C-alpha cells in the first residue's frame, strides 16, 4: 500500500501547489513542509534508511543551487525537494547510482516540458532573440561533444572511475563535473574515446550519448537562460512603481557610496560554494535577488534615496505544474522499465 499512498499524496500535493502557484505565484512553506514530512514519515515507516535521507539531502542541495542562481524562487526549490521525496516511494531505487540522481533526471524532463510553455507564452518577446538562442545552441555543441568524448574515454583509460565500469557514484560525479568544467580540444576527446570504442563499443556509445546530452543541456541552458530571462522573465520598473514583494533581477549593493548591481555567473557560484565563501557581493546589500519575500518597504525607500530610477524585477513562472508533470513522467518511465 506504500506506493499507492505515495501516489495519492503526490497528486494531492501537486494539485494544491499548482493551484497556489497559478493563482498567487507562490507556494506556501507550510504546504511544502507538510508534504515533505509526510513523504519522510511514509518512507521511514516502510523501512527507508540512510540512502533515502541522502537522496532527499542531495535533491535539496541541487534545488538550492538552482535557487541561488536565480532560476526559480525559494518556494519552487522547497516544492522540488518535497515532491522528489516521493520518487523513492514510487519505485525509484536510490541505492542504484543512476537512479539516485532521479531528481536530476526529473528536473531535466521538466526543463524539456518548460520549453514549449515558455515559447507559447512569450513567443513575441523570444522571436527577437531567436538568433541569440540559436547561437547559444551552436556554441554548446563542440565543447559538449569534446567533454563527452573525453568522459567516455576516461571510463576505460582509468578503469573503475565511472558507474558504467562498476565504480562509485562520487567518482562518477567527479569525472563528469571535471570534464564539464575543464574544456578540452575535440581532437583530445576523440583520442581518449578511441580507447573506449575499441574495448567496448556498445557501452562506449551509451556513455557518450548520456554524457553529451547532459553536457549539452547544461551548457545550452547556461548560455540561453540569461537571454531568455532578460527577454521574458524580467521587466524594468520605475522607482515610483516599485511594490513590496517584487523580486529584483539583480542584487543591489552599495559600492563607493553608490548603488551597483551584482549577479554571479554559474562558474562564480560554483567557485564560491566549493571554497566555502559567502555568496554575496563585497559591500552592503540593499536589495537581494535571492530573498524569496522580495522587496520590503524599507528597501524600496533606500533604493529611492540612493537615486535608483529604474530596477529590473523578475517575472515569475508557475513552475509547480511543470515540475510535477516532469517528475510524474519520470516515475512512469521507471515503472514501465521495471515491469
N, C-alpha and C positions, 0 to 999 in steps of 0.2 A: 504493500500500500504506500510505501515511502515515495515511489516515483509518481504515483497518481496524485498524492497530496502536494508534492513539489510542483507539479504541472498546474494544479488549481491555484496554488499560492502565487506562482509566477504570473499566470494570466490575470489574476486579481490585481497584483502589484502593477503590472504593465498597464492595465486599463486605468487604474487610479492615477498613476504618474502621467499617463498620456493626457488624461482629462485636465489635470492641473497645468501641464506644460502647454497645451493648446490654448487654454483659457487665460492663464495668468503668466505664461512664460517662466514658470518656476516650479520646482518640485520640493515640497515641504521636507525639512530634515526629519521630522517625526515619522513621516511615511517611509523614508529610506531606512531609518534606524529600526523601525518596527519590523520590516520585512527582512532586513539583514539578520536581526536577532532570530526571526522565525526560521530562516534558512539554516542558520548555525545550530539552533536547537534541534531541528529535524535531522540535520547531518550527524551531530554527535550522538543523538538518541539511536541512530541507525549504525553506530559503531565507527564513525569517521574519526580520524586522528590527526597526527602532525601534518600529513600530506595535504589534508583539506585546509587546515589553518594556513599552511604555506601558500596554497593556491589563492586563498582569499587575500592574503597579505600581498602577494605578487600582483594580483588584479588591482588592488588599491594603489600600489606604487605606480603602476602603469597609468591608471586614471589620474593620479595626482600630477605626474609629469605632463600629461596632455593638458591638464587644467592650468599648470604653471606656464605652459607655452601659449595659453590664451585661446585654445581651440574650443573650449566649452567652459561653462560656469561650474561653480562648486557643487550645485545641486545635481548637475549631469554626472559629475565624477562620482558622487555618492550613489546615484542611481545605478551607474555602471557597475560599481563594486557590489552593491546589494543584489542586482539582477544576475550577475555572473556567479554569485554564490549558489545559485540554484542549478548551475550546469552539472556539477558532480552528482547531484541528486537525480538528474535526468539521464544519467548513463555515461557521462564523461569520466574516463579513468584517469585520475590525476596522478597515479603512480607511473603512468607512461609519459616519457619526456615530451613527446609531440602533443599529446592531449593535455598535458599540464599547461601548455600555452594556449588552451582553448579560448581564454579571454582575449588573446591577441587575434586569433582567427575570427572570433565573433565580431571584434571591432573592425577587422578588415572587411568582413561581409557587410557590416553596417555602412562602412565607408563607400562600398560599391553601390549600395542602395541609396546613399545620400546624393550621389552624383546626379541622377535624373531628377530628384526632388529639387535640388538647388537650381539645376538648369531650367526646370519648369517654372519655378518661382521668379528667378532673377535673369531670365534669358535675355531681356533687353539690355541689362547692365553688363552681362557677361559677353554679349556679342561684340562689344567694343574691345574686349580683352582677349578675343579668340587667338590672335597671333601670339600674344604673350604666353597663353596657356599651351598652345601647340609648341612653342619654343621650349617651354619647361619640360614637356614630354620628350621632345627630341634630345634635349640636353641630358636627360636622365638615362637614355638608352645605353650609351657607351660605357659610362662608369659602372652601371648596374651589371652589364654583361661581363666587364672585366672583373668586378668583385665576385660575381657568381662563379665564373670560371676558376678564379683563384681559390675560393672556398671549396669548390668541388675537388680541385687538385690536392688541397691541404688535407682532405679526408683520407687520402691514400699516401701522400708523401709523409705525413705524420700520422701513422695508424692509430686508431682509437680516439681521435680527438672529437669526432662527431658521433652523434647518436646512431646515425645510419651505419657506422662502423662499430657500434657497440659501446659507445662511451657515455659519459655522464651529461646531464643537462647543463651544468655550469660550463663545461668545456665546449659544448655545442654553442651556447650563447656567446661565450668569449670569442670564439673564432669567427662567428658571423658578425658580431659587433666590430671586431678588428678589421675584417675585410670591407665593412660598410664605411667605417671612419677613415681608413687609410686607402686612398685611391692608388691603384696600381695600373701600369700600362696594359692595354688589351693584349699585346703580344706576350707579356709575362703571365697573365691569367690563362691564356690559351696554352702556354707551355706547361704550366702546373696541371691544367686539366687533362693534358695528354696522358699523364701517368694514370689518372683515374679511368680514362676511356679505354686504355689497353687492358687494365686488370679487371674491371667490372663495368662494361659499357652501359648496361641497363640501370644499374644503381647510380652510376655517374650521371646519366641523363635525368633521372628522377631528382637527384640532388641539385643539379644545375637549374632545372625548371623551378624548383621550390625557391632556391636562393635568388634567382633572377626576379621572380615575381615579388618576393619580399623586398628586395633592394629597390626595384623599380617603383613599387607603390610608395616606399618610404622617401626616395629621392624626389619623385614627382610631386608627392604631397608637400614635401618641404619647400619645393620651388614654387608650386602653384598656389599653396594656401595664402601667402601674402597677397598675391594678385587677386584671387577670388575674394579674400577678406576685405581688401581695400575697395573693391568694386561693389560687393554685395552686402557685406556684414558690417560696414562702418558708414557713418554719416557725420558731417560737420554740423555742430550746433553752436549758435551764438551763446556767449556767456550769459546773456539775459534769458535765454531759453533753457538753460540747464535746470534739471529737476532731480530731486532726491531719488536714488535708486538707479540712475543711469550709470552704466559701466564704461569708464574711459577705455579707448582702444590702446592707449599708451599710458604708462605710469608717468605722472608729472612730479618732478622733484626740483628742489632749489639748488642751483649751481652758480656760485659767484653772485648771489643775491638776485638772480633772475630765474624764471621758470624754464625748465628743459624737459624734453621727452626722453623716455627710456623704454625700450622693449628689446630684450635679449634675443639673439638668434638661437636656434636649436643647439648649435655647437657650443655656444656660450653657456646655455642652461646645463648641458651635459658636463662641461668642464667644471662648472661651479658645484654641481651635485657630487661629482667624483672627488673634488678637492675638499668638500665639506664647507665651502664658503657660503655665506648668506646670499640668496638670490634676490639682491636688491641693489639699486644704484648707490653710488658713493655721494650721498647728500641727503638732505631732509626730504622725505616723501610727503607730498601734498595730497595727491590723489592716486591710489593704487589701481592698476588694471586687473590685479588678481584678487581684489576684495569682492567677494560674492554679493555683499549687500549693496555695492555700488556707491555712488557719491552721497555724502552726508551734507546736511545744511551748512555746517561749519566749513567743510571742504570747498563747497561752491563759493562761499563768501571769501575764502582765502584766495581762490583762483581769480576772482574778480579784483581783489586788492593787489594781486601780483601783475595785473594788466593783461591777463589772458582774454583775448577777444573771441576766439573760437576753440572748440575742443572736439576732437573726433571721439565719438562714442560707438560702442558695439551694438549692432542689431542682433537680437537673439534668434536662434533657430530652435524649433521643437525637436530636440534630439531623442527624447524618451521613446516615441513610437518607432523611430528608425532603429535605435539600439535594440529595442525589444524584438522587432521583426528579424534583425540580423542574428541575434542570439537564438531565437526560436528556430530559424533556418539552419543554423549550425547544429543545434541539438537534434533536429530531424535527420540531418546528414549522418551524424554519429549513430543514431538509432538504426537507420537503414543499413549502414555499413556493418553493424553488429548483428543484424538479423539475417 
